[in-house]
Amino acid sequence: MILLFSDRNPGSDIRVDWNNWKDYIDSLACRCAAEARRQNLQWFALQYYGECWARSGSLNLLLPRYPIDNKCDCVGETFKSCHLEDPESVCVGRAFRAYFYEFSDRLENKSQNHKPIPGEYDCQKAVDVALVVDVSGSVTKTNFNKVIQFLKLFVDRFDFPDSATRFALIRYDHRVFIDLTLEDSLRYSLPGLKNKIDKLKYTGGSTLTNRALKAVKEKIFNGIPRRDVPRRCIVITDGKSYEGVAKVSNDLKLLDIHVIAIGVGGHVDTEELRVIALGQRQNVLLMTSFDEVLAKAKNIIDQLARRVCRKTNNNARVLKIR
């Protein structure tokens, strides 16, 4: 078998959580299944409390070569042996033992119930997306609630969590609030993620976009990139930062993190937005108001989905959604 990832590794972003065991192994199973699906594998195994294993080919070809261990060598959600657990409990192998899971037609059909809401362009590949929202005083609480609605519509367009896409949520004024990391998003279903978005708080304050971008670099995309998984950042702001954004934007560019800047209202600085978007003018979207953001949400999200999932062309112009 091939080790896909291990939460037992000291360098892992997610560690085995003995204090919240049930939630942890649910998350472990979901993350392992998502990674196995991403690699088009037919089965996966949970081993040694926090390891995800898999291999190409049918599970039926593997099992005859190895004897099946006693059920006591696996534990479930209450840390009892699996044969003593609820039949619906997730199970994981103890030390040097594996509990196997095979994708079935029933699971595939269940997954179809969570396909992204249709649009002109839907994202069904694995992407890491940081959503960065301005909550400064000029935004106002009313307009912030419109941003909340927009974010929920946006995540609906992704095959989350089945595609192994991950989201991070960051709010900022002159402070930075990290509400959700990429790693923690794997603990959520789509309804759970949208509920998390609903609970985001409006604070008010000055606009220091550079600090939010620095947090994206140091707190969100600070680990080793996942292989063949694009890293994207979407910034929604209605103003100009009181401090420069050039240095941190260049740092993100060097890390191959593509940034999309959405400027709302008449007080945004188009040139600063272009700098935030790493000089890629097609990654700057201009809106006249937050009402327009909601009114044209479908068209905006179509634009964003393309840019999040696809490579960009540096010669395109600044876009105004019509």
N, C-alpha and C positions, 0 to 999 in steps of 0.2 A: 504494500500500500504506500501511497504518497502522502506526506504530511502537508496539508493545505495551510494550516496555521495552528499555533498553540498559545493559549492564554496562560500557560505555565511558564512561558518564556519570560525572563526578567525584563526584556525590552518591549514586551507587548503593551499596546495602548490599553487593552482590556485585560484585567487579571481575574482569576477565579475568585468569585465573591461568595465566600462561605457563609457570610451573615445574611445574604439574600439569595439563598441557594435556588429556590424555585424560579425566581425571575431570571437568575443567571443562566440556568441550564435551558430555559426557554429561549433566551437570547442566543446561547451557544448553538442550539439546534437550528434556529432561524438563520444565523450567520453562516453556519456550515452548509446548510441546504442551499442558500443563496450563492455561495462561492462554487459549490459543486454544479449548480445549474449554469452559472456563468461560464464554466469550463466544459459544458455539455456532457457532464458525467451522469451515469445512471443511478448511482448510489453514493452514500457517504457513511462514515462511522464516527461515533463519539467515544473517545478513549481517554483513560487516565484523568477523568474529571474535567479536563479542559482542553483536549486536543481534538482537532478536526482532521480526519483522514479520508481518502477516497482513492479511486483508481479507475482507469478506463476499462471498458468491457462490462459484461454482465456479472452481477453478483453470483449468479448460479454457477459460473465458471470458477469462482474463487472458493466458495464454501466447501465443496467436496475435498479440497486440498488440505483443509484445516479442520480439526475437530471443534464442535460447538461446546463452549464452556457451560458450567452450571449457571443458572439464573442468579444465584447469590453473588456472582462476580460483577453484577451491574446494580446501580442504584437509581432511584427515581426522585420525584420532587420533594418527598419528605425524608429522603436519605435512607429509606428502607430498601431492601432488595426488591428488584423490579416485580417479582411474582407476588409480592405483598402490596404493591402500589395499585392505585386506580388504573384501570386498563388504558385510560387516555393520558396517563402521565408520560412525560418525556423521560427517557432513560439514558444513562451514560455509563460507560465501562469504568471499572475501578482500575488500579494500577496494572498496566500492561494488558488490559483487556478492552475489547471493542464491542460497542453495541451498534448494530448495523441498521441502516434505513435505506429503503429502496423507493424511488419515485414510482408512483402508480398512476393509472388512468384516472382514478378517483381524485388524487391530489392535483393532477393536471387540470381536471375540470373545475375543481375548487379554486385553483389559481386564476382561472379565466374570469371569475366573479370580481377580481380586483384589477382588471386591466385599466389602463388610463382612460380618462374621459376623452372621447374622440375630439380631435381638432384637425386642422390642416397638417399639423406635424406633431406627432407624439414621440416621446423619448422612451424606448424600451431597452436601452443599453445601460450598463453600469456607469454612473457618473458620480463624482463627489462635488457637491454644490454648497457653497457658503452663501446664505442670504443675510445681507447686511442692511439694516434699516435705520435711517435717521429718525431719532425721537426728540430732536431739539425743539425749543419753544415755538419756532416759526411754523412747525408742522401742524400743531394743535391736536387735541385729543380726537376731535371729530374726524380729521383727515387721517390720523393714525388708524382709526377703526376701519377706514376704507383700505388702507394698506394691508391690514389683517385679512380682510375679505379677498384681496388680490393674491396674497400669499397662499391662501387655501386653494384658490382656483389654480394657482401655478403648480403646486405639488400634486394636484389631481391629474396633471398631464403626464405624470411619470408612473412607471410600473413599479411602484414602491410597496413593499420591500423586495418583491420577487426578483427584480433585476439586479439586486445588490447595490442599487443607488443609495447614497448616504447624503443627508442634509445636516448643515449646521445653521444655527440661528444666532445672530448677533445684533444687538441694539446699541446705539451710541448717541450721545450728545457731546459733552466735554468729558464724559466717562464712557467706558465700554462695558457692556453686559453680555456675557456669553451664556445664552439660555440653553443651548444644545450643541454638543460636539458631534462630529461625524460618527465617532465610535458609539456614542450613546443613542444616536438615532436608530441604530439597529435593534434596539430594545422595543421599538414602537411599531404598531400596525399603522396603516394610513389613517384610520379614524383617530388613533392615539396621537399621531403627529399633528393632525389638524386641531385636536383639542389642545395640544401644547402651544400651537400658534395662537389660538384663541386667548390663552392666558398671558401672552406677552403684555408688559406694562408700558404705559407712556410716562415719560419722566419730565421732559422739558429741560432746556439748558442751552449751552452754546454748541456750535457745530465744529467738531474736530474730527473730520473724516480720516485724517492721517493716523489717528490713534486706533480707529477701528480697523484700518487696513494693516496696521502693525500687528494687531491681535490676530487677524486672519493669518498672517505669516507665522507668528510665533506660537499661537495657541490652537489653530485649526489645522493648518497644513504643515505642521512641524515634524511629522513622521515621514517614514519612507513611503513614496508614492506607490499605490497599487499598480501592478503591471497592466498596461493598456487601458487604464481608467482615467479619462480626462478630469482635470481639476479646474473648477469654475467658481467664480465669485460674482454675485449680483449685488450692486449697491443702489439703494433707492434714497435720494436726497432732494431737498427743496432749496438748498442754499450753497454757500461757498465756505470752505474750511478756513478757520482762522489761522491755521498753520499749513505750511506747504505739504503737498502730497507727492512730489516728484521722486524723492529718494525711495520711499517705501513702495511706490508703484513700480519703480525699476527693480526693486528687490523681488517683487512678485513675478515680474516678467522673467527674471533670471531663473525662477523656480518653475517656469512654464505653467503658471496659474493665470488663466485668461479671465479678465475682469470685464463685466458688462455694467455700464453706468446708466441709470435711469434718472434724468433730471426733470423735476416737476415744478412748474410755475415760472414766473418772470425774474426770479432772483438767482437763478443758477448761473454758473460761469461755464460756458460751453468749452472754453479752452481747458479749464481744470478737469471737466468731465472727460475730455479727450486724454488728458494725462492719466487720470484714474483708469481709463480703459486701455492703458499701455500703448497709446498712440494709434490704436485701431479704431478709426472713426466710425466704422460700421457697428461698433459695439457701444455707441452712445445713442440712447433713445431719449427724445425730448417730448414732454407732455406739458400742456398749458395749465392743467389743474389736476387735483386728485380725483375730481369727478370724472375727468376724461380718462384717467387710469382705469376706473371701473367700467365706464361706458365702452371703452375699447379694449377691455381685458382680453377677449379672445384673440384679437389681432396682435396685441402686445405679446401674449404668451406664445403664439405661433412663432413670432420673431425670436423670442427668448429660447424656445425649445430648439430651434435650428442652431442658434449660436452656442447653446450649452452642449449639444451633441455633436456638432460638426466643427471642422476647422474653418477659420475665417480668412477673408481676403482683405489685406491691409489697405487697399486702394479705394474701398467703398466710401460713401459719403455718410454724414450724419443723417439719421433717420427721424422723420416726423411721422408718427402713425396717423393714418387717415381713416 
